[in-house]
Amino acid sequence: MSIRIGIYGYGNLGRGVESAIRQNPDLSLAAVFTRRDPKDLKIQTEGVPVLSAGDVLSFKDEIDVMILCGGSATDLPEQTPSLAEHFCVIDSFDTHKRIPEHFERVDAAAKAGGKLGVISVGWDPGMFSLARLYSSAILPCGKDYTFWGKGVSQGHSDAIRRIEGVLDARQYTVPVEEAIAAVRSGACPELSTREKHTRECYVVAKEGADLARIEHEIKTMPNYFADYDTTVHFISSEELAREHSGIPHGGSVLRSGKTGFDLENAELIEFRLKLDSNPEFTASVIVAAARAAYRMAKRGEVGCRTLFDIPPAYLSPLSDDELRRSLL
């Protein structure tokens, strides 16, 4: 029997999850839940019900893993703890500084309901987090560096769209090439947040909106833009659709370190991603984690987890023997 997946929220990430499920024969889409009118939402999988988000609890026995596809700014901090009491849940919460408090809230809710929750699944946090863990364990005498982009950040774009007077927006995270070159040289530079990245925002504002206020709210937004050199461009809806319709992203995690009795040898670990579609790749990571969450829940685990807590073999559809023969 396939693992039954529910999708809660059907934007770019929700569509990506639906697509990723098709590529995994051991998973099946059971239902999609939306805050929009279900009659207005068309999905790509025939025979799967599209239901109001208010009806979600009626499917408690029909779904093995619920994937939450809302935004990190306002959706997931409320939705994940609320649903973790009733479902095995996974989210992609990506506000790094708030992960510990989000973990505590989901952990309490999941334990109260005897369920398992996995948070902050994606590529950063997620795969990049694992790269930082592995590389820092291997090279203890060293320094971690993470560079994102150039690419569209879904969470940051969503945060801009929540500002009063904004119709639509795209936010690009842009790495500073001189900073990356310094790390690759083995120099182990001390780099501030502002020295590693810049942020470029393309914003469609409502007619008559206070553009100066919108720009100020963007540039001073804590956890998103306040610590970066940020440029805001106000453009038309037509230009946004023409020039910024894609959602590419990527980045690198580097660990520059030393080995040897006198630390005489320089070593560099680099893990890199180049993505045509940020949401589709993020969804692919989430779907693999859904398989792992199902297996962990079946073994009686409850409470909150992250990718740090998932055995790598649980992510794969292959058996332990197949993994040893084909990948080890």
C-alpha positions as a Python dict, from the first residue, in 0.01 Angstrom:
ca = {
    (1, 'M'): (0, 0, 0),
    (2, 'S'): (132, 346, -90),
    (3, 'I'): (192, 621, 164),
    (4, 'R'): (-105, 858, 152),
    (5, 'I'): (-3, 1224, 129),
    (6, 'G'): (-216, 1529, 196),
    (7, 'I'): (-124, 1876, 68),
    (8, 'Y'): (-231, 2171, 283),
    (9, 'G'): (-199, 2484, 71),
    (10, 'Y'): (-168, 2480, -306),
    (11, 'G'): (65, 2753, -429),
    (12, 'N'): (400, 2703, -601),
    (13, 'L'): (521, 2463, -332),
    (14, 'G'): (196, 2267, -324),
    (15, 'R'): (209, 2218, -701),
    (16, 'G'): (570, 2107, -665),
    (17, 'V'): (470, 1848, -406),
    (18, 'E'): (198, 1715, -635),
    (19, 'S'): (452, 1682, -916),
    (20, 'A'): (710, 1511, -691),
    (21, 'I'): (457, 1255, -570),
    (22, 'R'): (418, 1137, -930),
    (23, 'Q'): (789, 1052, -938),
    (24, 'N'): (768, 831, -629),
    (25, 'P'): (560, 516, -688),
    (26, 'D'): (540, 435, -316),
    (27, 'L'): (352, 760, -250),
    (28, 'S'): (1, 870, -350),
    (29, 'L'): (-187, 1197, -324),
    (30, 'A'): (-492, 1156, -101),
    (31, 'A'): (-635, 1510, -87),
    (32, 'V'): (-556, 1878, -131),
    (33, 'F'): (-677, 2138, 118),
    (34, 'T'): (-705, 2505, 30),
    (35, 'R'): (-820, 2833, 185),
    (36, 'R'): (-955, 2932, -155),
    (37, 'D'): (-1287, 2815, -293),
    (38, 'P'): (-1216, 2446, -378),
    (39, 'K'): (-1435, 2475, -688),
    (40, 'D'): (-1188, 2727, -833),
    (41, 'L'): (-879, 2510, -784),
    (42, 'K'): (-773, 2268, -1057),
    (43, 'I'): (-499, 2018, -978),
    (44, 'Q'): (-313, 1779, -1210),
    (45, 'T'): (-405, 1449, -1044),
    (46, 'E'): (-737, 1302, -1150),
    (47, 'G'): (-974, 1164, -890),
    (48, 'V'): (-816, 1342, -593),
    (49, 'P'): (-1052, 1559, -387),
    (50, 'V'): (-985, 1930, -342),
    (51, 'L'): (-1138, 2043, -15),
    (52, 'S'): (-1169, 2345, 208),
    (53, 'A'): (-896, 2386, 468),
    (54, 'G'): (-1175, 2389, 725),
    (55, 'D'): (-1256, 2026, 644),
    (56, 'V'): (-906, 1895, 713),
    (57, 'L'): (-981, 1721, 1043),
    (58, 'S'): (-1241, 1501, 875),
    (59, 'F'): (-950, 1332, 691),
    (60, 'K'): (-752, 1234, 1002),
    (61, 'D'): (-781, 865, 916),
    (62, 'E'): (-730, 904, 540),
    (63, 'I'): (-385, 1066, 536),
    (64, 'D'): (-52, 922, 651),
    (65, 'V'): (154, 1241, 614),
    (66, 'M'): (25, 1598, 577),
    (67, 'I'): (262, 1831, 392),
    (68, 'L'): (209, 2196, 486),
    (69, 'C'): (285, 2433, 199),
    (70, 'G'): (220, 2773, 353),
    (71, 'G'): (463, 3059, 403),
    (72, 'S'): (699, 3092, 695),
    (73, 'A'): (611, 3452, 775),
    (74, 'T'): (258, 3398, 905),
    (75, 'D'): (116, 3061, 791),
    (76, 'L'): (341, 2789, 928),
    (77, 'P'): (392, 2931, 1279),
    (78, 'E'): (17, 2878, 1332),
    (79, 'Q'): (-68, 2593, 1095),
    (80, 'T'): (204, 2344, 1185),
    (81, 'P'): (141, 2334, 1563),
    (82, 'S'): (-235, 2332, 1501),
    (83, 'L'): (-224, 2032, 1266),
    (84, 'A'): (63, 1846, 1437),
    (85, 'E'): (-175, 1735, 1710),
    (86, 'H'): (-388, 1550, 1454),
    (87, 'F'): (-156, 1444, 1168),
    (88, 'C'): (198, 1337, 1098),
    (89, 'V'): (312, 1668, 946),
    (90, 'I'): (602, 1814, 749),
    (91, 'D'): (672, 2180, 682),
    (92, 'S'): (943, 2392, 518),
    (93, 'F'): (965, 2664, 784),
    (94, 'D'): (1273, 2863, 682),
    (95, 'T'): (1313, 3157, 920),
    (96, 'H'): (1641, 3031, 1065),
    (97, 'K'): (1643, 3243, 1381),
    (98, 'R'): (1296, 3126, 1477),
    (99, 'I'): (1345, 2753, 1419),
    (100, 'P'): (1410, 2673, 1789),
    (101, 'E'): (1084, 2833, 1906),
    (102, 'H'): (893, 2678, 1615),
    (103, 'F'): (1039, 2339, 1706),
    (104, 'E'): (923, 2373, 2068),
    (105, 'R'): (567, 2460, 1969),
    (106, 'V'): (538, 2176, 1717),
    (107, 'D'): (703, 1933, 1958),
    (108, 'A'): (449, 2011, 2231),
    (109, 'A'): (152, 1980, 1993),
    (110, 'A'): (275, 1657, 1834),
    (111, 'K'): (341, 1495, 2171),
    (112, 'A'): (-4, 1600, 2294),
    (113, 'G'): (-162, 1419, 2001),
    (114, 'G'): (78, 1126, 1987),
    (115, 'K'): (197, 1233, 1640),
    (116, 'L'): (526, 1304, 1463),
    (117, 'G'): (618, 1639, 1307),
    (118, 'V'): (918, 1719, 1087),
    (119, 'I'): (998, 2087, 1037),
    (120, 'S'): (1225, 2304, 824),
    (121, 'V'): (1262, 2053, 541),
    (122, 'G'): (1403, 2179, 213),
    (123, 'W'): (1746, 2274, 88),
    (124, 'D'): (1819, 2553, 337),
    (125, 'P'): (1724, 2480, 603),
    (126, 'G'): (1748, 2112, 513),
    (127, 'M'): (2015, 1978, 279),
    (128, 'F'): (2249, 2271, 344),
    (129, 'S'): (2200, 2213, 717),
    (130, 'L'): (2320, 1854, 673),
    (131, 'A'): (2617, 1973, 466),
    (132, 'R'): (2717, 2210, 745),
    (133, 'L'): (2682, 1932, 1003),
    (134, 'Y'): (2887, 1677, 808),
    (135, 'S'): (3163, 1919, 706),
    (136, 'S'): (3207, 2075, 1051),
    (137, 'A'): (3229, 1728, 1206),
    (138, 'I'): (3493, 1622, 950),
    (139, 'L'): (3697, 1945, 967),
    (140, 'P'): (3670, 2068, 1326),
    (141, 'C'): (3952, 2319, 1271),
    (142, 'G'): (3776, 2534, 1018),
    (143, 'K'): (3497, 2772, 933),
    (144, 'D'): (3157, 2735, 763),
    (145, 'Y'): (3033, 2963, 487),
    (146, 'T'): (2690, 2953, 322),
    (147, 'F'): (2609, 3148, 6),
    (148, 'W'): (2262, 3159, -150),
    (149, 'G'): (2167, 3254, -504),
    (150, 'K'): (2145, 3420, -729),
    (151, 'G'): (1786, 3316, -704),
    (152, 'V'): (1430, 3387, -598),
    (153, 'S'): (1357, 3331, -231),
    (154, 'Q'): (998, 3213, -190),
    (155, 'G'): (985, 3303, 177),
    (156, 'H'): (1125, 3652, 131),
    (157, 'S'): (900, 3717, -169),
    (158, 'D'): (601, 3604, 36),
    (159, 'A'): (704, 3834, 321),
    (160, 'I'): (705, 4132, 84),
    (161, 'R'): (363, 4037, -54),
    (162, 'R'): (221, 4053, 300),
    (163, 'I'): (302, 4426, 320),
    (164, 'E'): (1, 4653, 282),
    (165, 'G'): (-14, 4804, -67),
    (166, 'V'): (186, 4526, -240),
    (167, 'L'): (19, 4330, -521),
    (168, 'D'): (308, 4099, -608),
    (169, 'A'): (683, 4072, -560),
    (170, 'R'): (997, 3873, -633),
    (171, 'Q'): (1306, 3885, -414),
    (172, 'Y'): (1647, 3778, -541),
    (173, 'T'): (1927, 3680, -307),
    (174, 'V'): (2261, 3764, -468),
    (175, 'P'): (2595, 3632, -337),
    (176, 'V'): (2893, 3866, -335),
    (177, 'E'): (3140, 3699, -574),
    (178, 'E'): (3445, 3852, -408),
    (179, 'A'): (3345, 3688, -80),
    (180, 'I'): (3308, 3343, -241),
    (181, 'A'): (3648, 3380, -410),
    (182, 'A'): (3810, 3467, -77),
    (183, 'V'): (3668, 3152, 85),
    (184, 'R'): (3775, 2926, -203),
    (185, 'S'): (4128, 3067, -176),
    (186, 'G'): (4159, 2916, 171),
    (187, 'A'): (4190, 3254, 340),
    (188, 'C'): (3914, 3181, 597),
    (189, 'P'): (3792, 3542, 593),
    (190, 'E'): (3569, 3694, 859),
    (191, 'L'): (3256, 3796, 669),
    (192, 'S'): (2955, 3981, 804),
    (193, 'T'): (2602, 3904, 683),
    (194, 'R'): (2610, 4222, 478),
    (195, 'E'): (2942, 4131, 315),
    (196, 'K'): (2819, 3793, 187),
    (197, 'H'): (2491, 3879, 11),
    (198, 'T'): (2279, 4157, -128),
    (199, 'R'): (1903, 4148, -185),
    (200, 'E'): (1716, 4277, -490),
    (201, 'C'): (1338, 4324, -467),
    (202, 'Y'): (1102, 4374, -761),
    (203, 'V'): (767, 4498, -634),
    (204, 'V'): (429, 4561, -797),
    (205, 'A'): (241, 4810, -582),
    (206, 'K'): (-128, 4888, -575),
    (207, 'E'): (-233, 5208, -749),
    (208, 'G'): (-191, 5499, -511),
    (209, 'A'): (13, 5300, -256),
    (210, 'D'): (277, 5481, -50),
    (211, 'L'): (594, 5359, -223),
    (212, 'A'): (827, 5519, 31),
    (213, 'R'): (651, 5340, 317),
    (214, 'I'): (664, 5004, 135),
    (215, 'E'): (1035, 5044, 63),
    (216, 'H'): (1103, 5137, 426),
    (217, 'E'): (906, 4837, 556),
    (218, 'I'): (1100, 4604, 327),
    (219, 'K'): (1444, 4739, 414),
    (220, 'T'): (1381, 4736, 790),
    (221, 'M'): (1205, 4397, 811),
    (222, 'P'): (1381, 4191, 1081),
    (223, 'N'): (1505, 3839, 994),
    (224, 'Y'): (1455, 3913, 623),
    (225, 'F'): (1613, 4238, 500),
    (226, 'A'): (1736, 4454, 788),
    (227, 'D'): (2086, 4301, 790),
    (228, 'Y'): (2147, 4328, 414),
    (229, 'D'): (2211, 4593, 150),
    (230, 'T'): (1869, 4584, -15),
    (231, 'T'): (1757, 4744, -340),
    (232, 'V'): (1385, 4789, -413),
    (233, 'H'): (1258, 4829, -771),
    (234, 'F'): (891, 4919, -832),
    (235, 'I'): (775, 4773, -1163),
    (236, 'S'): (453, 4692, -1347),
    (237, 'S'): (267, 4362, -1336),
    (238, 'E'): (351, 4314, -1703),
    (239, 'E'): (724, 4356, -1642),
    (240, 'L'): (714, 4118, -1345),
    (241, 'A'): (540, 3854, -1557),
    (242, 'R'): (775, 3908, -1850),
    (243, 'E'): (1110, 3930, -1669),
    (244, 'H'): (1060, 3750, -1337),
    (245, 'S'): (819, 3460, -1392),
    (246, 'G'): (1072, 3185, -1316),
    (247, 'I'): (1173, 3071, -967),
    (248, 'P'): (1542, 2970, -997),
    (249, 'H'): (1773, 2942, -698),
    (250, 'G'): (2073, 2759, -560),
    (251, 'G'): (2386, 2823, -364),
    (252, 'S'): (2686, 2671, -190),
    (253, 'V'): (2795, 2550, 151),
    (254, 'L'): (3171, 2562, 201),
    (255, 'R'): (3389, 2448, 490),
    (256, 'S'): (3746, 2577, 484),
    (257, 'G'): (3965, 2391, 730),
    (258, 'K'): (4307, 2261, 825),
    (259, 'T'): (4441, 1910, 893),
    (260, 'G'): (4773, 1774, 1013),
    (261, 'F'): (4969, 1781, 1340),
    (262, 'D'): (5061, 2144, 1280),
    (263, 'L'): (4748, 2225, 1076),
    (264, 'E'): (4974, 2263, 777),
    (265, 'N'): (4733, 2132, 512),
    (266, 'A'): (4439, 2330, 377),
    (267, 'E'): (4116, 2142, 296),
    (268, 'L'): (3798, 2269, 134),
    (269, 'I'): (3457, 2100, 125),
    (270, 'E'): (3198, 2249, -110),
    (271, 'F'): (2837, 2139, -158),
    (272, 'R'): (2655, 2320, -439),
    (273, 'L'): (2305, 2335, -584),
    (274, 'K'): (2188, 2498, -910),
    (275, 'L'): (1811, 2490, -944),
    (276, 'D'): (1577, 2585, -1226),
    (277, 'S'): (1281, 2563, -989),
    (278, 'N'): (1321, 2644, -622),
    (279, 'P'): (971, 2521, -521),
    (280, 'E'): (989, 2199, -722),
    (281, 'F'): (1327, 2108, -576),
    (282, 'T'): (1215, 2201, -224),
    (283, 'A'): (907, 1985, -277),
    (284, 'S'): (1125, 1695, -385),
    (285, 'V'): (1321, 1713, -59),
    (286, 'I'): (997, 1733, 140),
    (287, 'V'): (848, 1430, -35),
    (288, 'A'): (1156, 1220, 44),
    (289, 'A'): (1125, 1332, 406),
    (290, 'A'): (758, 1234, 404),
    (291, 'R'): (863, 875, 337),
    (292, 'A'): (1102, 893, 631),
    (293, 'A'): (841, 1051, 858),
    (294, 'Y'): (594, 775, 777),
    (295, 'R'): (850, 508, 866),
    (296, 'M'): (946, 684, 1190),
    (297, 'A'): (582, 729, 1289),
    (298, 'K'): (513, 361, 1220),
    (299, 'R'): (792, 280, 1465),
    (300, 'G'): (612, 478, 1733),
    (301, 'E'): (812, 802, 1732),
    (302, 'V'): (627, 1113, 1850),
    (303, 'G'): (720, 1479, 1885),
    (304, 'C'): (912, 1709, 1654),
    (305, 'R'): (1213, 1622, 1439),
    (306, 'T'): (1437, 1784, 1176),
    (307, 'L'): (1650, 1631, 901),
    (308, 'F'): (1927, 1600, 1160),
    (309, 'D'): (1720, 1330, 1330),
    (310, 'I'): (1631, 1122, 1022),
    (311, 'P'): (1850, 821, 935),
    (312, 'P'): (1958, 871, 572),
    (313, 'A'): (1829, 527, 470),
    (314, 'Y'): (1475, 628, 572),
    (315, 'L'): (1468, 888, 294),
    (316, 'S'): (1517, 632, 16),
    (317, 'P'): (1260, 392, -130),
    (318, 'L'): (1539, 132, -163),
    (319, 'S'): (1582, -146, 90),
    (320, 'D'): (1886, -156, 316),
    (321, 'D'): (2037, -430, 104),
    (322, 'E'): (1976, -236, -218),
    (323, 'L'): (2135, 73, -68),
    (324, 'R'): (2448, -121, 31),
    (325, 'R'): (2477, -280, -312),
    (326, 'S'): (2408, 28, -525),
    (327, 'L'): (2517, 336, -331),
    (328, 'L'): (2769, 243, -64),
}
